[in-house]
Amino acid sequence: MFDPESRYAALETALYTLRDGRAVAYKRRRFLPDGNALAVVAEVTVEQGDRLDLLTARTLGPPEYYWRLCDANNAMRPRTLVEMPGRRLRLSMPGTL
């Protein structure tokens, strides 16, 4: 269902049974990790006009890995990470402690 590199790929698939007896598969909820507990593999500096996908493309390659920046920096509102040019952001690999 998800790309193997997706943040949702490792989540357990569960079943919910509807009133009519049909079973519906869904992924369990993903809880945000503590970014301070993740192993930092690099730091990046926000530049004027940066977006999370651009930062990720410069450091990891695939821009869809932007969520790794979000996780490492405890971002509940990802856009706030790139609002201040000059800000240093941590980059971690998923699930590394």
N, C-alpha and C positions, 0 to 999 in steps of 0.2 A: 504494500500500500504506500509506503514511504521510501524515498531514496535511502540507502544504507547510511549516508552521511547526515541525514536529517536529525534534528534534535528530538524528533518523535519516534524514530525507528526502534529504539530499544524499549519503548514503553510497552507494557503488557496490553494485549488485546483482551477485552472482556465482552461478555454477552449480556444483553438486556432482553428479557422476554416481554413482549407486548401483550396486552389483554387478549388479543385474538390468537395468541400462541406463537406468533412469529418471533424469531430471535434476530436481534439487531446487534451487529458487532461494532465496537467502538474502542478507541484507545483510552487508557486511563489518563488521568490528569498529570501534567508535568509540573513539578514544583521547581522553582528557581533554586539553583545551587548557591551557596555562599561564595561569592566571587573572591573573597579574601582567602578562602581555603584552596582555591584552584592554583595549580602551578603556572606561574607566568612564564611564557616562552618568548615574549617580546613586548615592547612598548611602542606605541605610535603617537605622533603629534598631530592634532587636528589642525588643518589648514583652512583658510578662508574658503567658503563654498563647499567644504567637504560634506559628504554623506556617508552613512555607515557602509553602504555597499562599495563606495570608492576606497575607503580605508581598508576594508577587507580585501578587495582586489589587489591593492598594493602590497599587502602583507601575506595573505594566504592563497591568493589566486581566485578561487570561486567567490563571487560577490554574495552568493546566497548563504555564506557562512557568517554573515554579519551578527548572527545571534551569539557567536562566540565572544565577540566584543561586548555585547550586552550582558552576558552571563558574568564575564570576568570583572565588569565594572558595576555590578549590582543595579543594572538599569531597569527600572520599572516603566520609565518613559524614554525609550531609546533615542528619540530626536534630541533630547537635552544633552546627550553625549557630544554632539557636534556643534552646539550653539556658541561655544567659546573657542576661537582660534588660539592655538598655543597650548591647549589642554593636553595633558599626557594621558593616554588610555592604555590599560593593560590588555594583553591578548593571551588567552590560554587555550589549550586544547580541551575538548569536552571531557568531563569526568576525570580530569587529572587532579590528584591530590598531592 
